[in-house]
C-alpha cells in the first residue's frame, strides 16, 4: 500500500473514531464538529471535481451551496407553517423529508450550474474567475432582498427535517447520514476520475487542442464537470442548512466560495481526500484557535501561504512526499 493510501485510510479511521469516542463520552459538541467537517468536505469534493479534474478556478461555488441551503429552508419553512409553496397553476407544498429536499437541492443547483457554466465557460483564466464571482454575488444580493424568506436576517427552521427510520435530532445519527453521503460521493468522485469522461476531462485541462483532434469537445466536458460539481455542492448546502436549522445570504457570499476553495488547497488540489483533510484542519484550527483570538484566521493564512509556496501538493502531498496527485 502506498503512503498516500495509508494516510487516507488513517484519515478515514480518525473520522470514525473521533465521533465514536465523543458519543461514548457524551460530547455532542464534538459530534457536531465532525458533522460540520463531513458537510464542508462534501462541498470541497464538489469543487474539486471542477478545480482538480477540470482546472476550473471558480469563485462562485457559494451560489450552489446557497441554492441547496435555500431549497431546504424554503421547503421546510412551508412545511412547518402548513402553507403551500405554490397554488397555481398546480399545488406545490413544502416538505420536511430529507430525501425530497436533497433531490430538489441537487436539481436546482445543477440547473443553476448549467446556466452559469454555459455562460462562464465561454471565457477562461481570470475572466472565468470573475464571471463566476459575479454570478455568485448576484445571487447573494438577491437573497438579501428576498424578504419573504428572511432577507438579510436569514430564516430559522424550528425542527430538523426527517429521514425515514432515523432520529435526525440525535447528533450521532445525523452524523451517520452525512458520513454515508460523503462516502458515496467520494466513491463516485474516484470512479469519475478513472472513467473515460474523467480521463478526457483531465486531458482537456492539460491540452485542449489534442482533445479536439480526437473528436471531443472541451466545452462540453467542462460544462458537464461544472454541473456535477454544482450539484454536489448544492447537496452539501442543504445538509449544512439542516445542521444549523438556519439559512442566510452568508451561504451565498464570496467568503464562502473562498473557504470551500481553501479546503481543497489545504488538503491538495486534485486529491480525492484533499477536501476532507482541508475541511478537518480548518474546523480543528477554528475550534482550537477561535477561543484564543478573534483573529485566528491569521494563522490559517500563514499556513495557507506556506502550503502554496512550499507544498503544492497540499498537506497530503507534503506528508506523503508526492506533489502530484494520483489515484
MIFIBA-536735 format. One record per residue (C-alpha): residue number from 1; x, y, z. Coordinates in nm, 2 decimals. Example, Ala and Ser with C-alpha at 12.3 -4.5 7.8 and 13.67 -1.06 7.14 Angstrom:
// residues 2
+-----+--------+--------+--------+
|   k |      u |      v |      w |
+-----+--------+--------+--------+
|   1 |   1.23 |  -0.45 |   0.78 |
|   2 |   1.37 |  -0.11 |   0.71 |
+-----+--------+--------+--------+
***
This chain:
// residues 327
+-----+--------+--------+--------+
|   k |      u |      v |      w |
+-----+--------+--------+--------+
|   1 |   0.00 |   0.00 |   0.00 |
|   2 |   0.14 |   0.34 |  -0.09 |
|   3 |   0.20 |   0.62 |   0.16 |
|   4 |  -0.09 |   0.83 |   0.03 |
|   5 |  -0.34 |   0.54 |   0.06 |
|   6 |  -0.21 |   0.47 |   0.41 |
|   7 |  -0.26 |   0.83 |   0.50 |
|   8 |  -0.61 |   0.83 |   0.35 |
|   9 |  -0.70 |   0.52 |   0.55 |
|  10 |  -0.57 |   0.68 |   0.87 |
|  11 |  -0.79 |   0.99 |   0.79 |
|  12 |  -1.10 |   0.77 |   0.75 |
|  13 |  -1.02 |   0.59 |   1.07 |
|  14 |  -0.98 |   0.91 |   1.26 |
|  15 |  -1.31 |   1.05 |   1.12 |
|  16 |  -1.49 |   0.74 |   1.26 |
|  17 |  -1.31 |   0.71 |   1.59 |
|  18 |  -1.33 |   1.07 |   1.70 |
|  19 |  -1.71 |   1.10 |   1.69 |
|  20 |  -1.74 |   0.75 |   1.83 |
|  21 |  -1.53 |   0.85 |   2.12 |
|  22 |  -1.74 |   1.17 |   2.16 |
|  23 |  -2.06 |   0.97 |   2.16 |
|  24 |  -1.93 |   0.72 |   2.42 |
|  25 |  -1.81 |   1.01 |   2.65 |
|  26 |  -2.13 |   1.22 |   2.59 |
|  27 |  -1.97 |   1.50 |   2.40 |
|  28 |  -2.23 |   1.61 |   2.15 |
|  29 |  -2.04 |   1.93 |   2.05 |
|  30 |  -1.75 |   1.72 |   1.91 |
|  31 |  -2.00 |   1.51 |   1.71 |
|  32 |  -2.14 |   1.84 |   1.57 |
|  33 |  -1.79 |   1.95 |   1.47 |
|  34 |  -1.74 |   1.61 |   1.30 |
|  35 |  -2.07 |   1.66 |   1.11 |
|  36 |  -1.96 |   2.00 |   1.00 |
|  37 |  -1.63 |   1.86 |   0.87 |
|  38 |  -1.82 |   1.60 |   0.67 |
|  39 |  -2.06 |   1.85 |   0.52 |
|  40 |  -1.79 |   2.10 |   0.43 |
|  41 |  -1.57 |   1.82 |   0.29 |
|  42 |  -1.86 |   1.73 |   0.07 |
|  43 |  -1.87 |   2.08 |  -0.07 |
|  44 |  -1.50 |   2.06 |  -0.12 |
|  45 |  -1.53 |   1.74 |  -0.31 |
|  46 |  -1.78 |   1.91 |  -0.54 |
|  47 |  -1.55 |   2.19 |  -0.61 |
|  48 |  -1.25 |   1.96 |  -0.65 |
|  49 |  -1.43 |   1.79 |  -0.95 |
|  50 |  -1.43 |   2.12 |  -1.13 |
|  51 |  -1.10 |   2.25 |  -1.00 |
|  52 |  -0.89 |   1.94 |  -0.96 |
|  53 |  -1.01 |   1.74 |  -1.27 |
|  54 |  -1.12 |   2.03 |  -1.49 |
|  55 |  -0.88 |   2.30 |  -1.39 |
|  56 |  -1.18 |   2.54 |  -1.34 |
|  57 |  -1.10 |   2.80 |  -1.08 |
|  58 |  -1.45 |   2.90 |  -0.96 |
|  59 |  -1.51 |   3.18 |  -0.71 |
|  60 |  -1.88 |   3.13 |  -0.73 |
|  61 |  -1.94 |   2.79 |  -0.59 |
|  62 |  -2.11 |   2.95 |  -0.29 |
|  63 |  -2.40 |   3.01 |  -0.53 |
|  64 |  -2.47 |   2.64 |  -0.55 |
|  65 |  -2.40 |   2.59 |  -0.18 |
|  66 |  -2.65 |   2.86 |  -0.10 |
|  67 |  -2.91 |   2.74 |  -0.35 |
|  68 |  -2.90 |   2.40 |  -0.18 |
|  69 |  -2.94 |   2.57 |   0.16 |
|  70 |  -3.23 |   2.78 |   0.04 |
|  71 |  -3.40 |   2.48 |  -0.12 |
|  72 |  -3.40 |   2.32 |   0.22 |
|  73 |  -3.51 |   2.64 |   0.40 |
|  74 |  -3.79 |   2.72 |   0.16 |
|  75 |  -3.94 |   2.37 |   0.16 |
|  76 |  -3.90 |   2.32 |   0.53 |
|  77 |  -4.05 |   2.66 |   0.62 |
|  78 |  -4.36 |   2.60 |   0.42 |
|  79 |  -4.39 |   2.25 |   0.58 |
|  80 |  -4.37 |   2.39 |   0.93 |
|  81 |  -4.62 |   2.67 |   0.86 |
|  82 |  -4.85 |   2.44 |   0.66 |
|  83 |  -4.87 |   2.69 |   0.38 |
|  84 |  -4.83 |   2.58 |   0.01 |
|  85 |  -4.53 |   2.69 |  -0.18 |
|  86 |  -4.74 |   2.74 |  -0.49 |
|  87 |  -5.12 |   2.71 |  -0.55 |
|  88 |  -5.15 |   2.80 |  -0.92 |
|  89 |  -5.13 |   2.66 |  -1.19 |
|  90 |  -5.07 |   2.35 |  -0.97 |
|  91 |  -5.03 |   2.29 |  -0.60 |
|  92 |  -4.68 |   2.26 |  -0.45 |
|  93 |  -4.65 |   2.20 |  -0.08 |
|  94 |  -4.35 |   2.22 |   0.15 |
|  95 |  -4.19 |   1.91 |   0.29 |
|  96 |  -3.97 |   1.81 |   0.59 |
|  97 |  -3.85 |   1.48 |   0.43 |
|  98 |  -3.47 |   1.49 |   0.37 |
|  99 |  -3.46 |   1.27 |   0.05 |
| 100 |  -3.71 |   1.50 |  -0.13 |
| 101 |  -3.53 |   1.81 |  -0.01 |
| 102 |  -3.19 |   1.67 |  -0.13 |
| 103 |  -3.34 |   1.59 |  -0.47 |
| 104 |  -3.47 |   1.94 |  -0.51 |
| 105 |  -3.14 |   2.09 |  -0.39 |
| 106 |  -2.94 |   1.88 |  -0.63 |
| 107 |  -3.17 |   1.96 |  -0.93 |
| 108 |  -3.19 |   2.33 |  -0.85 |
| 109 |  -2.81 |   2.36 |  -0.81 |
| 110 |  -2.74 |   2.15 |  -1.12 |
| 111 |  -2.97 |   2.38 |  -1.33 |
| 112 |  -2.80 |   2.69 |  -1.19 |
| 113 |  -2.46 |   2.54 |  -1.26 |
| 114 |  -2.58 |   2.46 |  -1.62 |
| 115 |  -2.68 |   2.82 |  -1.68 |
| 116 |  -2.38 |   2.98 |  -1.51 |
| 117 |  -2.14 |   2.73 |  -1.66 |
| 118 |  -2.28 |   2.77 |  -2.01 |
| 119 |  -2.21 |   3.14 |  -1.99 |
| 120 |  -1.89 |   3.14 |  -1.78 |
| 121 |  -1.71 |   2.87 |  -1.98 |
| 122 |  -1.71 |   3.09 |  -2.29 |
| 123 |  -1.43 |   3.27 |  -2.11 |
| 124 |  -1.11 |   3.14 |  -1.95 |
| 125 |  -0.85 |   3.24 |  -1.70 |
| 126 |  -0.91 |   3.55 |  -1.49 |
| 127 |  -1.23 |   3.63 |  -1.68 |
| 128 |  -1.38 |   3.29 |  -1.58 |
| 129 |  -1.29 |   3.35 |  -1.22 |
| 130 |  -1.45 |   3.70 |  -1.22 |
| 131 |  -1.77 |   3.59 |  -1.40 |
| 132 |  -1.83 |   3.31 |  -1.16 |
| 133 |  -1.77 |   3.55 |  -0.88 |
| 134 |  -2.02 |   3.80 |  -1.04 |
| 135 |  -2.29 |   3.53 |  -1.06 |
| 136 |  -2.24 |   3.43 |  -0.70 |
| 137 |  -2.27 |   3.79 |  -0.58 |
| 138 |  -2.58 |   3.85 |  -0.79 |
| 139 |  -2.75 |   3.56 |  -0.60 |
| 140 |  -2.61 |   3.69 |  -0.27 |
| 141 |  -2.77 |   4.03 |  -0.31 |
| 142 |  -3.09 |   3.87 |  -0.44 |
| 143 |  -3.11 |   3.67 |  -0.12 |
| 144 |  -3.05 |   3.98 |   0.09 |
| 145 |  -3.35 |   4.15 |  -0.08 |
| 146 |  -3.57 |   3.84 |  -0.06 |
| 147 |  -3.78 |   3.95 |   0.24 |
| 148 |  -4.02 |   3.65 |   0.20 |
| 149 |  -3.75 |   3.42 |   0.34 |
| 150 |  -3.58 |   3.65 |   0.59 |
| 151 |  -3.38 |   3.87 |   0.37 |
| 152 |  -3.06 |   3.99 |   0.53 |
| 153 |  -3.16 |   3.83 |   0.87 |
| 154 |  -3.20 |   3.48 |   0.73 |
| 155 |  -3.46 |   3.22 |   0.81 |
| 156 |  -3.47 |   2.98 |   1.11 |
| 157 |  -3.62 |   2.63 |   1.08 |
| 158 |  -3.78 |   2.51 |   1.41 |
| 159 |  -3.71 |   2.14 |   1.38 |
| 160 |  -3.46 |   1.94 |   1.19 |
| 161 |  -3.60 |   1.76 |   0.88 |
| 162 |  -3.68 |   1.39 |   0.89 |
| 163 |  -3.52 |   1.09 |   0.73 |
| 164 |  -3.71 |   0.75 |   0.73 |
| 165 |  -3.61 |   0.53 |   1.02 |
| 166 |  -3.36 |   0.78 |   1.16 |
| 167 |  -3.39 |   1.02 |   1.46 |
| 168 |  -3.22 |   1.32 |   1.29 |
| 169 |  -3.23 |   1.52 |   1.62 |
| 170 |  -2.98 |   1.27 |   1.76 |
| 171 |  -2.64 |   1.41 |   1.67 |
| 172 |  -2.47 |   1.07 |   1.61 |
| 173 |  -2.75 |   0.96 |   1.38 |
| 174 |  -2.74 |   1.28 |   1.17 |
| 175 |  -2.36 |   1.24 |   1.15 |
| 176 |  -2.41 |   0.89 |   1.02 |
| 177 |  -2.63 |   1.03 |   0.74 |
| 178 |  -2.37 |   1.29 |   0.64 |
| 179 |  -2.09 |   1.03 |   0.66 |
| 180 |  -2.28 |   0.79 |   0.43 |
| 181 |  -2.34 |   1.06 |   0.18 |
| 182 |  -1.98 |   1.18 |   0.19 |
| 183 |  -1.86 |   0.82 |   0.14 |
| 184 |  -2.09 |   0.77 |  -0.15 |
| 185 |  -1.98 |   1.09 |  -0.32 |
| 186 |  -1.61 |   1.01 |  -0.26 |
| 187 |  -1.66 |   0.67 |  -0.43 |
| 188 |  -1.84 |   0.85 |  -0.71 |
| 189 |  -1.56 |   1.10 |  -0.75 |
| 190 |  -1.29 |   0.83 |  -0.75 |
| 191 |  -1.48 |   0.64 |  -1.03 |
| 192 |  -1.54 |   0.95 |  -1.22 |
| 193 |  -1.17 |   1.04 |  -1.22 |
| 194 |  -1.09 |   0.69 |  -1.36 |
| 195 |  -1.37 |   0.69 |  -1.61 |
| 196 |  -1.33 |   0.78 |  -1.98 |
| 197 |  -1.50 |   1.10 |  -1.91 |
| 198 |  -1.26 |   1.18 |  -1.62 |
| 199 |  -0.96 |   1.10 |  -1.83 |
| 200 |  -1.09 |   1.31 |  -2.12 |
| 201 |  -1.16 |   1.60 |  -1.88 |
| 202 |  -0.81 |   1.57 |  -1.74 |
| 203 |  -0.67 |   1.57 |  -2.09 |
| 204 |  -0.88 |   1.88 |  -2.18 |
| 205 |  -0.73 |   2.06 |  -1.87 |
| 206 |  -0.38 |   1.99 |  -1.99 |
| 207 |  -0.41 |   2.02 |  -2.37 |
| 208 |  -0.74 |   2.12 |  -2.52 |
| 209 |  -0.61 |   2.10 |  -2.88 |
| 210 |  -0.53 |   1.73 |  -2.86 |
| 211 |  -0.87 |   1.65 |  -2.71 |
| 212 |  -1.03 |   1.83 |  -3.01 |
| 213 |  -0.83 |   1.63 |  -3.26 |
| 214 |  -0.99 |   1.30 |  -3.13 |
| 215 |  -1.34 |   1.44 |  -3.18 |
| 216 |  -1.42 |   1.55 |  -2.82 |
| 217 |  -1.54 |   1.90 |  -2.72 |
| 218 |  -1.36 |   2.05 |  -2.43 |
| 219 |  -1.65 |   2.29 |  -2.37 |
| 220 |  -1.90 |   2.01 |  -2.32 |
| 221 |  -1.66 |   1.82 |  -2.09 |
| 222 |  -1.60 |   2.12 |  -1.87 |
| 223 |  -1.97 |   2.21 |  -1.86 |
| 224 |  -2.06 |   1.86 |  -1.76 |
| 225 |  -1.80 |   1.86 |  -1.48 |
| 226 |  -1.92 |   2.21 |  -1.37 |
| 227 |  -2.28 |   2.08 |  -1.35 |
| 228 |  -2.18 |   1.77 |  -1.15 |
| 229 |  -1.97 |   1.99 |  -0.92 |
| 230 |  -2.25 |   2.24 |  -0.86 |
| 231 |  -2.50 |   1.96 |  -0.78 |
| 232 |  -2.27 |   1.80 |  -0.52 |
| 233 |  -2.20 |   2.14 |  -0.36 |
| 234 |  -2.58 |   2.21 |  -0.35 |
| 235 |  -2.63 |   1.89 |  -0.17 |
| 236 |  -2.37 |   2.00 |   0.09 |
| 237 |  -2.56 |   2.33 |   0.13 |
| 238 |  -2.88 |   2.15 |   0.20 |
| 239 |  -2.71 |   1.94 |   0.47 |
| 240 |  -2.54 |   2.24 |   0.62 |
| 241 |  -2.86 |   2.43 |   0.65 |
| 242 |  -3.02 |   2.13 |   0.81 |
| 243 |  -2.73 |   2.10 |   1.06 |
| 244 |  -2.77 |   2.47 |   1.17 |
| 245 |  -3.15 |   2.48 |   1.11 |
| 246 |  -3.09 |   2.82 |   0.96 |
| 247 |  -3.03 |   2.98 |   0.62 |
| 248 |  -2.89 |   3.32 |   0.54 |
| 249 |  -2.74 |   3.51 |   0.25 |
| 250 |  -2.40 |   3.44 |   0.40 |
| 251 |  -2.42 |   3.09 |   0.24 |
| 252 |  -2.40 |   3.27 |  -0.10 |
| 253 |  -2.12 |   3.51 |  -0.02 |
| 254 |  -1.78 |   3.51 |  -0.19 |
| 255 |  -1.63 |   3.44 |   0.15 |
| 256 |  -1.80 |   3.10 |   0.15 |
| 257 |  -1.66 |   3.03 |  -0.20 |
| 258 |  -1.32 |   3.12 |  -0.07 |
| 259 |  -1.35 |   2.89 |   0.23 |
| 260 |  -1.45 |   2.60 |   0.01 |
| 261 |  -1.15 |   2.66 |  -0.21 |
| 262 |  -0.93 |   2.68 |   0.09 |
| 263 |  -1.04 |   2.33 |   0.20 |
| 264 |  -0.93 |   2.20 |  -0.14 |
| 265 |  -0.59 |   2.38 |  -0.14 |
| 266 |  -0.51 |   2.28 |   0.21 |
| 267 |  -0.56 |   1.92 |   0.15 |
| 268 |  -0.44 |   1.90 |  -0.20 |
| 269 |  -0.59 |   2.00 |  -0.53 |
| 270 |  -0.70 |   1.70 |  -0.74 |
| 271 |  -0.66 |   1.46 |  -0.45 |
| 272 |  -0.96 |   1.25 |  -0.36 |
| 273 |  -0.93 |   1.31 |   0.02 |
| 274 |  -0.78 |   1.66 |  -0.02 |
| 275 |  -1.11 |   1.84 |   0.07 |
| 276 |  -1.17 |   1.60 |   0.37 |
| 277 |  -0.82 |   1.68 |   0.51 |
| 278 |  -0.86 |   2.05 |   0.44 |
| 279 |  -1.21 |   2.08 |   0.60 |
| 280 |  -1.09 |   1.88 |   0.91 |
| 281 |  -0.79 |   2.10 |   0.95 |
| 282 |  -1.00 |   2.42 |   0.91 |
| 283 |  -1.26 |   2.32 |   1.17 |
| 284 |  -0.98 |   2.20 |   1.40 |
| 285 |  -0.80 |   2.53 |   1.38 |
| 286 |  -1.13 |   2.72 |   1.42 |
| 287 |  -1.21 |   2.52 |   1.73 |
| 288 |  -0.86 |   2.54 |   1.89 |
| 289 |  -0.76 |   2.89 |   1.80 |
| 290 |  -1.10 |   3.06 |   1.79 |
| 291 |  -1.12 |   3.07 |   2.17 |
| 292 |  -0.77 |   3.21 |   2.18 |
| 293 |  -0.81 |   3.50 |   1.94 |
| 294 |  -1.08 |   3.65 |   1.72 |
| 295 |  -0.81 |   3.68 |   1.45 |
| 296 |  -0.74 |   3.31 |   1.44 |
| 297 |  -0.76 |   3.32 |   1.06 |
| 298 |  -0.43 |   3.50 |   1.05 |
| 299 |  -0.27 |   3.17 |   1.15 |
| 300 |  -0.47 |   2.99 |   0.88 |
| 301 |  -0.35 |   3.25 |   0.63 |
| 302 |   0.01 |   3.18 |   0.73 |
| 303 |  -0.04 |   2.81 |   0.69 |
| 304 |  -0.21 |   2.85 |   0.35 |
| 305 |   0.08 |   3.07 |   0.24 |
| 306 |   0.33 |   2.81 |   0.34 |
| 307 |   0.14 |   2.53 |   0.16 |
| 308 |   0.11 |   2.74 |  -0.16 |
| 309 |   0.48 |   2.82 |  -0.16 |
| 310 |   0.64 |   2.50 |  -0.04 |
| 311 |   0.38 |   2.22 |  -0.06 |
| 312 |   0.19 |   2.25 |  -0.39 |
| 313 |   0.05 |   1.90 |  -0.34 |
| 314 |  -0.12 |   2.03 |  -0.02 |
| 315 |  -0.09 |   1.87 |   0.32 |
| 316 |  -0.13 |   1.52 |   0.17 |
| 317 |   0.15 |   1.58 |  -0.07 |
| 318 |   0.37 |   1.72 |   0.20 |
| 319 |   0.31 |   1.43 |   0.43 |
| 320 |   0.33 |   1.15 |   0.17 |
| 321 |   0.61 |   1.31 |  -0.03 |
| 322 |   0.41 |   1.31 |  -0.36 |
| 323 |   0.35 |   1.65 |  -0.51 |
| 324 |   0.14 |   1.52 |  -0.80 |
| 325 |  -0.20 |   1.37 |  -0.72 |
| 326 |  -0.26 |   1.01 |  -0.82 |
| 327 |  -0.55 |   0.77 |  -0.79 |
+-----+--------+--------+--------+
***
